[in-house]
Amino acid sequence: MDVRRYFAPTAREALRALKEELGGEAIVLSNRAAVGGVEILALPPGAIDTVHAPKPAPAAAAAPVRSRAPRLDDRYGDDFHVTLSSLAAEAVPRRLAAHAPRREEAGAPAPHRPAIRPFSPPRIDVAAGREVEKAAERLSVTPATSAGNDERVRVLSETNARLMDELAGIRGVIERGLSNVAWNETRRDAPARADALGELLAAGFSAEVARALAKAVEKTATPAAAREAAGVALGRRLSVRAPDAEIIDGGGVFALVGPTGAGKTTTVAKIAARFVTRHGAGNLALITTDGYRIGAQEQLRIYGRILGVPVFAVRDGDELRQTLQALRGKRLVLIDTVGMSQRDRMVDAQATMLAGAGEVRHLLLLNATCRGDTLDDVARAFGGPSLAGGILTKVDEAASIAPALDVAVRRELELCYVTNGQRVPEDLLLPERAWLWRQALPERARALPWRLDSMDTGALLAAAGV
């Protein structure tokens, strides 16, 4: 037999070579995926006669054996149509006739046989399998074991992961470079603004708030004028409660919430003492829900005895609700809650308990000695629709209260009080914007070793991606 072999990287190219040499009437014997491409074995037109040539046989020989040439679409599906010779096509009706029952021999009338038209096989249609070929080329998958395919997928996944890491690194380098370029432009065009930005970042303001405040600084302003302009900009963004709208005058039910060590119990005593000096002890009641810390309830009871104010201890939401119902006639009720980490699951349980007790508004305590990201996490955990304002605590212990003010600005938290010591009730102040600004940028901070210079500021801004 004149078997021809055609090899190409893809089935499409192998079929094209076959068709160019043998024409559309070629007989495909086999096709298979080989290393580096696809191999197709075919015969020229008319060669099927040598394959199916009848052999001499006795008269009683059996019916001719059914056979057909292999089809390419047996492997690739119906998207490819391969031409068979007319001889192979005409063998189909002959085989059907050979196996049909002979009704004439049984005396039955011969059925009507419609005329059978010769089978006209279609031409090779490469375009019909275009999508299959494209998918195979994209995946570059050759028939192999399942383990081999899994290994290929694993290698591709690892390669893609390394590529994404490299692209992320390149992007970071480009962004830092652009940030440095922008910072150098700012240094040249507006040196006073750049200096103010560096001072704000060193004090503890976030890059977002520091940029917003630095925009208020004139390009050629003196250091003193730059600080004043930034302070005015902060005052416009910072919300503080007016003196004539103080909590002790408006009354209501307030729960002081916050993490452990923020100073809730001492602050409750300070607000209570301030209320007693102005409105008397008869219109005030104190409640504690802190049954965890040793001596927590006793500490508040001592303050209550000194002030002549009743103190109630509750264990759950039902007791809190009943106690508040009994204290409806009081002008002000202060609740000292349990101190817990902002990541504690009990934060949500405590909020649910307070919400179920009635009209209870929350006052969040922000410890001025904490970092900005920690305070932001606290504000997120203890925030909610019941949050009525914030109290800035331990201001006397903080080198700068800039991080706390930054959180108050970004979270739109109204400051109601500021505590700057342990004395009751002296160390409880109403918030005043100018005083808060001086505490955020104290004179002594300009001589600290971690004050940023121009290069440090550019690097910090680049790392922050702003």
N, C-alpha and C positions, 0 to 999 in steps of 0.2 A: 504494500500500500504506500501511496505517496503522502505520508503524514507530514504536515508542515507545523513548525513550532513558532509561536510569536510571543515575545516577552517584552514587556514595557512597564514603566512605573505604575501606571493605572490601567484599569480595564478598558477605559475609553480609548487610550492610545493603542492598546493591543488590538482592539476591535477595528480601529481605523486602519492599522497596518494590514490586518487580515482582509478587510474589504477592498483596500487598494490593490492587493496582489491577486486575490482569488475571486473578488466580486461578491455580490449580494447572495448568490446561490451556494456559497460555500457551506460545508457541513462541519459543525463544531463537534469534536469528539469529547473534549474535556477542557475544563478550566480550573485553575487552582491558584491560590496565593502562594507566592514563593518569596524567598528572601530578596528584598529590594523591589518587589513589584508583583505583577500578575503574569501567569503563563497560560497560553491557550493553544491547544492542539486541534488542528482542523484538516479536512480533506478538500481537494479541489472539487468543483461541480462535476457530477457524473461518476465520481469515484465510489459512490454508494452502490453502484451496480456490482462492483467487485466484492463488496461486503455482503450484499444480499443475493448474489447469483445463486439460482436454484441448482441443487445437486440431483443427479439421477437417483430415482427412488422407485420402489415397486408401486404397482397401481394402488395397493391398499395403504399407501403411506398416509401418515397422519397429516392433518391440516398444517399449513405453513406456520412456523413459529413466529409469534408476534415479536417484533423488535422495532426499535426506533433509535435514531441518533441522539446522543446527549444534547440537552439544551442548556444554554448559558443561564437562562432564567430559573433553572432548577436550583442554582446556588443563590442568585441575586434577586429572585422574585419576578413579579410580572412587569417590572419596569423595563426589562429587555426582551425583545422578540427576535428569535433566531430562526432563519429560514431552513427548512428541510427540503430534500429533493422531492420531485414529483413522484418518484418511485416509492419512497417511503410514505408519502401522503396517500397514494393510491392503494397501499397495502391495507389501510384502515378499512375501507368498505369490503375488500376481499376477505379480511379476517371476520368481519361481521357476517358476511354471507356464509362462510364456511361453518360457523358455529350456530347458525340459525336452524331450527327444527324443520325437517322436511315433511310438511303437511301433505304433499302430493302422495308420498308413499303410504301415508295412513288413510288415504281416501278423502282427506279434507280438501275443500277448495283452496286453491292458491290465493293467498292474500294479495291485495293490491300493493305493489312495491313502487313507491315514487322514485322518479329518476334521481340518481345520486350524481351531483355535480362534482367534477374533479376538485380536490382541495387545492386552493391557491394560497400558499403560505405567504405571510407578510415579509417585507424586507427588514433588514436589521435597522432598528430605530435607536440610535445612540442618544438622541436628544431626550427620549422618554426617560432615560435613567440618569439624567443630569443631576438631580437633587440627591440621589443615592450616592453618586460618585463624589459630589462635593462634601457630603457628610463623612464619607470614608476618608477622603483626603484630609479633612480637618482633624479627625480623630487619629489618623495614621495608625489604625488598629489592624493588625494582621491576625488571621486565625491562629490562635495559640492557646496554651492552657490558661485556665482561669487564674492560676497563680502568677503567670507572666503578665496578664493584664492588670492584676492588682498591683504588681510591682511597678508597672509603668505609671499607673495612676498615683501611686505614692511618690514616685520620683518627681512627677509633674507638680504635685501639690507642694512638695518641699521647695522646688525651684520657684514656684509662684510666690511662696511665702518669703523666700529670700529676696526676690525681686521687689516685693511690696515694702520690705524693711529698708532696702536700699533707696527706693523712691521716697519713703518718708524721711530718711536721713537727708537726702538731697533737698527736699522741700524745706526742712528745718534750717539747713544752711542758707538757702536762698532767703527765707523769711528773716533770719537774724541779720543777714547782710543788708536787706532792705531797711530793717529797723535801724541799724547803725547809720546807714546813709541818711535816713530821715532825721535821726538824732543829731548828726553832724550839721545838717542843714538848719535845724532849730538852733543849735549853738551859734552858728554864724549870723543868722537873721535876727534872733531874739535871745540874746545871752541872759537877760534878766529872767525871762520866762523859763529858760532851761535851768537856771540856778534854783528858781522856786520849785520847779518840778522835782529836782533832786532832793531838796529839803523836805518836801511833802512825802516822797517815797521813803526817805530815811526815817521820818517820824512814825511811819506805820500805816499811812493811807494806802489804799489799793491803787493800782495803776489807773483804773477807771475813774475813781474820784479825783486822784491827783491830777490827771490830765484836764478834767473838767474845771478844777480850781485854778490850775495854771493858765488856762485860757483867759482868765480875768486880769492877768498881769500884763502891763504894757511892756513892749519889747525892750525899751531902754530904761525901765524903772529902776530906782535904787533898791537895795535889799530891804530897807524898811518899808518903802512904798509897795514893794512886791508882796511882803508878808501881810500888809494891811489889805491889799486888794484880794488876796487869797482868803483872808479871814472874812471879808465882806461876802465873798462868793459862798463860803461855807455857811454863813449865817442865813443866806437866802434859801439854802437847801436843807438846813437843819430845822426840824420842827420841835419846839419847846412849848410847854403849857404856860399860859399866861398866869401871872400872879393872882388875878381876880377870878380865875377858874380852878383854883386849887382843889385837890381831891377832898380834903377835910371839910371844905365848905359845901361842895356839891353833895357829898354823902353817897351812900350806896353800899353794895357788897363787893369787896375786892379781895381776890386771892393772889398772894405774892408767889410767883413760880420762878423756877430757875434751877440750875445744877447745884450739887453739893458745894458748900463753902462760899456761895455768892453773898451770904449775909442776910438771908431772909428773916430769921427770927429777930435779929438786932434791928433791922429796918422796920419790922412791924412795931417794935417797941418805940422807935423814934417817931413814927407817924402817929401812934396812939398818944404819946406824950404831947405832941404838937396839937392834936385834936383836943385833949383834955384842957390844956391851957387856954384854948379859945372857946370851946363849947361845953366843957364840963364832962365829968365821967359818966353821968347818967345816960348819955346818948350813944355810948360806945360799947361794943362787945368784941371779944377776941375768941377765935376758934383755931384749934390746932389739929391737923390730921397726921402729924409726925409721931407715929408710934414705933419708929425703928431706932432712932438715935437714943442712946442712954441719956436721960436727963433733959431731953428736948422739951417735953411737956412741962417739966418742973421749971425750966428756965423761963418759959413764957408765963407760968403761974406766978413766979416771983415778980416779974414786971407788972402783972395784973394787980397783985397785992399792993405794990408801991403806988400805982396809979389809981387804985380803987375801982378797977374795971373787972367785970366777970370774965373768966376764961373757961371755954368748953372744949373738951376733947372728944373727937368723933373717930369712929373706926371704918365706916363705909359710907356709901352713898345714901342709904336710908337714914342713918343717924344724922348725916349732914343736912338732908332735906328737912327732917323733923326739927332740928335745931334752928335752922334758918326760919322756919315757920313760926317758931316760938319767939324769935327775935325780930319780928316784923316792925315793931315799934321803935327800934334803934335807928338812929340817923346814919351811923357808920358801923359796918361790920368788917373786920379784917381777918383773913384766913391765912394762917401760916402752914404752907404745904410741905410735903416731904421733899427733901433734897435728893436728887437722883441724876445720874449721868444723862446727857441728852440722847445717848444711844440706847438707853434702857427701855425695854418693852413696856415698863410701867408708866412711861410718860403718856402714852395713849390712854391707858386705863385711868390715870388720874384726871386727864382732860374729860373723859366720859363721865366720871363721877361728878366733877364740878358742873358740867353741862346739865346733868340730870337733876341738880339741886335747885335750879331756878336761874334768876338773873344774876349771874356771878361774872364779873369782869376781871380780866387777868392783868397783872402788872409784872412784866418780865424784868428780872434783875440781871444786868450785864456787869460782870467783873472786869474792871478797867485794867487789871494786871494781865489779862489773857491776850493771846495772839488774835489777830483779826479773823483768821480762818476758823479758830475755835469758837469765837463769838458768833460768827456767821452760822456755824453748825447749831449753836444753841438757839439762835433766833429762828432757824428753820424748824427745829424740833418742837419748841414751845409756842410757836406762832399759831395763828388761827383767827377766826372771826370774833372771838371773845377777847382778843388782846386789845386792851384800852391804852396801853402806853408802856414806857420802860423807866427803870430807875438805874442810874449809873452808880455803882458801888466801888468802894476801895480806891477812890481817886487819889488819896494821899499815899498809897503804896505803889502807884504806877509812875514810871519814868515819863510816859506820854500816854494820853488817852485818845490819841488819833485812831487806833484800830476800833475802839468802841464807838467813836463818833462816825467813823466810816460805815459801820454796820447800821447805825441808826439812820444815816442818810440813805443808804441803798435799800434798806427795808422799810423806809418811811415810818419809822417808829418815833412816836412823840415822847420826849423826855419829860417826866413829871417831877422827879427829884434827883438830887446828887448827894451821895454820902461820902464824907472825907475824914472819917475817924470812928472811934468806938464810943464816944460820949453820947449819952442819951439825955435830952433830945438835941443837944447843941450841934452835933455833926450831921445835920440834915439841912440841905440847902435847896432853894429853888434854882433851876437851871438858868444861867445867864450866858448868852452867846459869846460875848467878849471874853468873859472869864474862861469859858470852855476852850476858846481858841488859844488863849495863853497857855493853858494846860496841855494842849495838843502840840504846840511848838514852843516849848520852854527854852529859855536862853542857854541853859546848861547843856541842852542836847546838841548844840552846834559844835561843842568841843569833844564829843564822844568819839571813840576810835572807829565806830562803824558808820560814821557819817559818810555819805556817798560823794565821790568826786564825779567829774564829768564822764570819765570812762566807765566808772561803775554804774552810773545811771543808764548809760546807753546799753550796757550788757544786761542790766535788770529789765529794761523795757523790751529788749530783744527776746529774753527768756520768757517774758510774760506774753509775748506775741501781740503787743499793742503798739 
